[in-house]
Amino acid sequence: MLTRGRPLRLAYFVSHPIQYQAPLLRRIAREPDIDLEVFFSSDHTVRGYVDEGFGVKVEWDVPLLEGYGSSFLPRWREVGKKPGFWRPLNHGIFDRLQDGRFDAVWSHGYSNANSLRVIASAAMLGIPVLLRAESTLHDRERGWARLLAKEAFFRVLRGQVSAVLAIGEANARYWRHYLGEEMPIFRMPYAVDNDFFGRRALEAAVGREALRAELGLDAGRPVILFASKLQERKRCADLVAAHQLLRAPRPYLVIVGDGDERQALEEQAAKEAESRGHIRSLIRFTGFRNQTELPRYFDLCDVFVLPSRHEPWGLVVNEAMNAGRAVVVSDDVGCQQDLVREGETGMVFPVGNPAALAGAIDHVLATRETAARMGSAAKIRIGRFSFEQDVSGLREALASCVPGFEARRAAVEEGVPL
């Protein structure tokens, strides 16, 4: 039972400081009756690191540790070339939970040794556990033996978790499937800092023509944007192939990002231009751009495309919608069921099908008015996926398992059920 007048002590365990999560953690820390303490397994993102997906050294240009209390757990084994089940491996988890007198534990993930030890330690201490993860049922195929093992694993996990925090509809279905209909599910959708991206996109408008000139784009021709890691599962090659199938006059395609597929993609674009007798391709590669730079590119484009396979959510779609841009995503992108309303905020196409992708883009770019109308609807839609909703969902989950804590649930917008 929470003592009257005392803030709820909440411990959050996550692998490392994440640029998308930092503003949410700052927002939660502003709640006067929640005393949030964050525990990180690794500090590699604040030290600067070579991101395997982007293939370049990344130093995020947004504050990752400001505005909330945090610490880094001591490590037996650090992140090596590639994180895994046993890497990084921390110690001191049980002691921190015991000494901190926490009322609830929130774990981001369940599929590595650290997160399992967090959940087990909390259960041993009688502390309620909230679980949040990105998993969906449309993830990679697995053999029957692994699926049976997974079912057995979740039967054990179910008894140690008080509630789950669903990032979206696809994620909620995953929890219902593996943890059962009786498991409490609270809506805490994946969101970005809507105010930041909306404001930055508006500010970028004054420099739109300068960026167009920098990229060598003629005025009047529409722009398609892709912004993500250039790796196979992001399926950018499908977008380059689809670009060749678009109706004339074809739009520009701007590809923001880096990774091990960049050279192959550039060769693919060059061959396409050569086959059509063009002196210069209609495709531009910008390389990696940091988070504060992206709003310039969202403002520049008419439609944003994410053709990924096995994409648990796709937060870059949130960012583009905050700029008031229509979006086209594959049906393997987790956010599509929550954010993309067919023909209203954008289009959805079957993953791995360049012809269907081309048709979806042509639909959005049929007229300037069509793309603008969808972009306006996308801007309204993304306002329903905010940090305020996340705080409300978290509070409801805490109230369900910590007696004496008040949910103070804000009104939930219609049309986004779990």
C-alpha positions, -999 to +999 in steps of 0.1 A: +000+000+000+014+034-010+016+058+020-006+088+015+014+119+004+045+099-006+054+097-043+055+063-060+090+050-064+093+036-100+125+018-112+129+016-150+154-008-165+165-004-201+196-014-222+210+020-229+201+057-233+178+059-263+172+091-282+135+085-286+130+076-250+148+105-233+121+131-238+095+106-226+115+099-194+118+137-188+080+140-192+074+111-167+098+127-142+077+158-141+048+139-126+048+151-089+037+118-075+061+096-095+097+093-083+114+078-114+148+063-113+163+048-145+189+021-146+209+016-178+229-016-187+254+002-210+266+038-217+277+032-253+253+056-268+265+086-247+301+077-254+297+077-292+297+044-311+298+028-345+262+019-353+263-014-372+231-005-391+242+029-402+278+018-406+291+052-392+301+066-358+270+080-342+270+108-315+234+119-309+228+156-310+199+155-285+204+153-247+200+117-236+205+120-198+190+153-188+158+159-168+155+126-149+175+106-124+196+077-138+226+056-133+246+029-151+246-006-136+281-021-130+290-046-157+306-080-157+305-081-195+303-050-217+287-046-251+311-062-276+308-060-313+272-071-312+249-072-281+234-105-273+216-125-246+246-124-223+260-090-234+260-066-217+258-085-184+253-064-152+253-070-115+238-053-085+202-054-098+187-072-068+206-049-043+194-018-061+158-029-060+160-040-024+178-008-012+157+016-033+124+006-017+106+007-051+069+004-054+070-008-090+095-019-117+092-012-154+113-034-177+119-026-213+123-061-228+123-097-216+147-114-240+181-110-225+198-121-192+196-086-177+159-081-182+150-116-170+171-110-139+153-077-133+119-094-136+129-123-114+145-100-087+114-079-085+092-110-082+114-123-054+110-089-036+073-088-042+075-057-064+049-054-092+065-056-127+053-037-158+067-050-191+071-031-223+086-045-255+083-042-293+074-078-302+047-086-327+033-119-342+045-109-377+081-112-366+106-136-381+095-172-387+106-198-362+106-236-361+081-256-341+107-265-314+114-228-307+078-219-307+070-247-281+099-234-260+086-199-263+051-209-251+067-227-221+088-196-214+058-173-213+039-196-190+066-190-165+069-153-173+032-147-169+033-153-132+060-127-127+044-098-146+017-077-132+007-058-164+021-051-199+024-017-217+014-021-253+031+001-279+004-005-304-023-028-317+001-054-332+020-055-299-012-059-279-022-089-300+012-104-292+007-101-255-028-115-257-015-145-276+014-154-253+003-140-219-034-147-222-066-126-223-065-122-185-032-103-185-039-066-180-028-046-210-025-008-209-020+015-239+014+032-239+019+037-276+053+044-292+055+081-296+081+108-304+084+143-292+056+157-313+062+193-303+099+191-312+093+175-347+063+197-355+081+229-345+113+220-363+094+211-395+077+245-395+111+262-389+126+243-418+101+256-443+120+288-447+151+269-459+133+245-481+144+260-514+180+262-501+179+224-494+163+218-527+192+236-544+218+218-522+205+185-535+201+196-571+163+192-572+143+211-598+114+232-585+079+217-591+089+180-591+075+160-561+099+144-536+097+110-520+117+105-488+133+074-473+151+079-440+165+049-421+194+025-420+205+011-453+203-026-445+184-055-461+154-056-438+146-019-445+140-029-481+152+003-496+160-017-528+123-023-532+118+015-531+145+021-558+129-006-579+094+009-574+107+043-584+114+030-619+077+020-622+062+054-612+041+073-636+058+102-655+069+127-647+086+107-620+093+124-586+127+127-570+137+101-544+158+113-515+175+086-494+187+097-460+208+072-441+238+049-444+247+013-440+261-018-457+236-016-486+245+019-497+270+010-524+246-015-540+217+010-539+239+037-555+248+012-583+212+003-587+202+039-590+231+046-615+221+017-637+185+029-637+195+064-648+218+050-675+191+027-689+168+058-694+196+079-709+196+104-680+227+124-673+219+124-636+196+101-616+165+113-600+177+096-568+198+114-542+218+099-513+226+122-484+243+098-459+235+097-422+217+127-408+213+133-370+180+137-353+179+175-353+187+175-391+158+152-401+130+178-400+145+196-430+140+165-451+105+158-438+096+194-448+111+189-482+092+158-492+057+152-504+055+116-492+075+095-468+081+058-475+092+030-451+091-004-470+106-024-442+102-061-433+101-071-396+098-035-384+083-036-348+070+000-351+089+025-372+092+057-351+105+076-381+069+074-395+057+094-364+083+120-372+072+124-408+036+127-398+045+155-374+057+174-404+022+169-420+034+145-446+016+115-461+032+081-454+034+049-474+045+018-454+046-019-459+022-042-441+052-055-421+057-021-404+042-024-369+028+011-367+006+008-398-024-005-380-023+024-356-011+053-377-019+047-414-055+049-425-057+038-461-063+067-484-066+091-455-032+095-439-013+074-464-012+039-480-002+004-470+013-021-495+024-058-493+060-060-482+085-070-509+062-060-537+078-031-557+048-029-581+023-025-553+046+001-537+047+021-569+009+020-571+006+033-535+030+061-542+013+070-574-020+071-555-006+096-530+011+117-556-019+117-580-023+154-574-006+179-551-039+183-534-041+145-526-007+144-510-014+176-490-048+164-478-033+131-466-005+151-449-029+172-430-048+142-418-015+125-408-007+156-387-040+153-369-037+116-365-002+117-349-014+141-323-032+111-307+001+093-302+018+115-277+038+115-244+007+126-226-011+094-236+020+075-226+019+090-191-018+083-188-013+047-198+016+043-174-004+058-146-033+034-152-010+004-152+006+016-119-028+022-103-038-014-112-010-029-093+001-004-066-027+001-041-032+038-031-018+052-064-042+074-083-045+069-121-058+104-130-065+090-165-068+117-191-094+114-218-084+090-246-090+100-282-114+078-301-104+054-328-073+039-314-085+008-293-063-019-280 
